[in-house]
Amino acid sequence: MNGETCEISDKGESCCSAQVKSDEINYKEHWDNTYSNSSEEKLGWHETDLTPTLKMISKTDLPKTAKILNAGSGSSTLIDELLKLDYSNILATDISKISLENLQARLGNESNKVEWIVDDLTNPTVLNNIEPVDLWIDRAVLHFLTEPDNQATYFNLLKDKVERNGFIMFAEYNLQGAEKCAGLPVYRYSKEILSDKLGSDFKLVHNFDYTYTMPSGALRPYIYTLFKRVC
Ligand SMILES: C[S@@+](CC[C@H](N)C(=O)[O-])C[C@H]1O[C@@H](n2cnc3c(N)ncnc32)[C@H](O)[C@@H]1O
């Protein structure tokens, strides 16, 4: 998994339903439409193998009672996996109500074990009032925030809502990654950029490169990082 490389032969169009300009987008509508029009398995970011994220979670050594928030969870199977692993304090949040409803439908009765929050990370309301969490997981969400103000709002929220000695996992397109996904432009990251944005209260404790293969077979290089809040 470490140091894998890949060539990007397209600029992200293969996972896009349409070309859209960022200042013209209603993001909630965009994501609701995306989740209304496709099953989870056909989405360009769908994973069948969650090993990279699960590996990061195991690095935290957190107890099963730890409060874990999956930001921009969409209808990903991470929540299913966390429940199977007996984590008992899980929050799933997304801007798209439809994505969370799809996930709830898949989980059936198990969905009662999860706290569900529809909110926008760039304009949080409910999230401003949650208790701090022990682990904040973001796979393929932060990189959709291209405006500096939106990035700043999200990072401020993170700094406010992650406990001391708690963790943040980011998995984002790396600097060699595609320039678009899901019809949207993306802002790509390195571990240095993420460290810089989080500031000195957070220490990078683990990272690796990972090349994700989309359902279409196209390759998408990600940077996986785990930060610990040290003060
Ligand atoms: C590429 S999908 C990744 C979904 C999931 N994390 C995964 O790994 O499969 C991006 C997700 O971020 C959500 N999202 C995008 N912008 C958001 C925002 N401003 N606030 C909350 N969620 C957002 C989308 O609705 C979508 O579910």
The ligand as an SDF file (V2000), in Angstrom:
LIG
                    3D

 27 29  0  0  0  0  0  0  0  0999 V2000
  -17.1010   11.3710   -2.7010 C   0  0  0  0  0  0  0  0  0  0  0  0
  -18.3520   11.2480   -1.5090 S   0  0  0  0  0  0  0  0  0  0  0  0
  -17.5380   10.2750   -0.2380 C   0  0  0  0  0  0  0  0  0  0  0  0
  -18.5290    9.5730    0.6220 C   0  0  0  0  0  0  0  0  0  0  0  0
  -17.8950    8.7170    1.7320 C   0  0  0  0  0  0  0  0  0  0  0  0
  -17.0770    9.5060    2.6260 N   0  0  0  0  0  0  0  0  0  0  0  0
  -17.0950    7.5920    1.1530 C   0  0  0  0  0  0  0  0  0  0  0  0
  -15.9110    7.4840    1.4500 O   0  0  0  0  0  0  0  0  0  0  0  0
  -17.6730    6.8000    0.4060 O   0  0  0  0  0  0  0  0  0  0  0  0
  -18.3700   12.8800   -0.7790 C   0  0  0  0  0  0  0  0  0  0  0  0
  -19.4190   13.0280    0.2940 C   0  0  0  0  0  0  0  0  0  0  0  0
  -19.2760   14.2840    0.9250 O   0  0  0  0  0  0  0  0  0  0  0  0
  -20.5610   14.8590    1.1200 C   0  0  0  0  0  0  0  0  0  0  0  0
  -20.3600   16.3090    1.1700 N   0  0  0  0  0  0  0  0  0  0  0  0
  -19.8990   17.1010    0.1840 C   0  0  0  0  0  0  0  0  0  0  0  0
  -19.8550   18.3790    0.5840 N   0  0  0  0  0  0  0  0  0  0  0  0
  -20.3030   18.3880    1.8650 C   0  0  0  0  0  0  0  0  0  0  0  0
  -20.4990   19.4180    2.8150 C   0  0  0  0  0  0  0  0  0  0  0  0
  -20.2390   20.7010    2.5270 N   0  0  0  0  0  0  0  0  0  0  0  0
  -20.9680   19.0860    4.0320 N   0  0  0  0  0  0  0  0  0  0  0  0
  -21.2500   17.7850    4.3340 C   0  0  0  0  0  0  0  0  0  0  0  0
  -21.0870   16.7730    3.4680 N   0  0  0  0  0  0  0  0  0  0  0  0
  -20.6250   17.0720    2.2420 C   0  0  0  0  0  0  0  0  0  0  0  0
  -21.3380   14.3840   -0.0870 C   0  0  0  0  0  0  0  0  0  0  0  0
  -22.7250   14.4470    0.0830 O   0  0  0  0  0  0  0  0  0  0  0  0
  -20.8260   12.9620   -0.2380 C   0  0  0  0  0  0  0  0  0  0  0  0
  -21.5790   12.0510    0.5000 O   0  0  0  0  0  0  0  0  0  0  0  0
  1  2  1  0
  2  3  1  0
  2 10  1  0
  3  4  1  0
  4  5  1  0
  5  6  1  0
  5  7  1  0
  7  8  2  0
  7  9  1  0
 10 11  1  0
 11 12  1  0
 11 26  1  0
 12 13  1  0
 13 14  1  0
 13 24  1  0
 14 15  1  0
 14 23  1  0
 15 16  2  0
 16 17  1  0
 17 18  1  0
 17 23  2  0
 18 19  1  0
 18 20  2  0
 20 21  1  0
 21 22  2  0
 22 23  1  0
 24 25  1  0
 24 26  1  0
 26 27  1  0
M  CHG  2   2   1   9  -1
M  END
$$$$
